[in-house]
Amino acid sequence: MKSLSTAIITIMALGLACPAFAEDGSEGNGDGFFVGAGGVMYDNNDIMGVQGTIGYNFAKYFGVEGVISTGVVDTDVPGTSLSVGVDSSFAGFATLRMANDQYSVYVKGGYHSTKFGATGPITGNLTLDGIAGGIGFDWYFNKSSGVRMEAVSYDTKDLNVQGVNGMTLISLSYLHKF
């Protein structure tokens, strides 16, 4: 797991270091570095969290981004005194987008590692990782500030629970591009 995390971080760092090979980012259309922060709702609407994003958009169509999130509101398992939540989640994505100076619509694909925690009569952690993909929409209300709405699905098949194949995250974030 440690080598997988190192590989993800290395790939993201290489992607973020590649602007020298990309077109000049001064022409608009969302090119260049951006950061984001906002809220995220995990799968069942009971687990809420916060997330941060950092990325780089190459020209009009391609980009890379890294996302980190953590749960701030856990959910209680019905009929028990067990509480389950997201302790941390890390993901790296490549994006394909259509953009102009004000709007951007994109699809993204990548890999995630998410750590869940349980408290109550049973206390422990479980880390799941797998592929991730989603769609989203950015709207910039001036040259550098905007909002992002997206839905991303994380593969959780390693859980081996019948009927549970993934977790969907719905997020709303503030964006700032440089």
Secondary structure, 3 states (H helix, E strand, C coil): CHHHHHHHHHHHHHHHCHHHHCCCHHHCCCCEEEEEEEEEEECCCCEEEEEEEEEEEECCCEEEEEEEEEEEECEECCCCCCEEEEEEEEEEEEEEEEECCCEEEEEEEEEEEEEEEEECCCCEEEEEEEEEEEEEEEEECCCCEEEEEEEEEEECHHHCCCCCCEEEEEEEEEEEEC
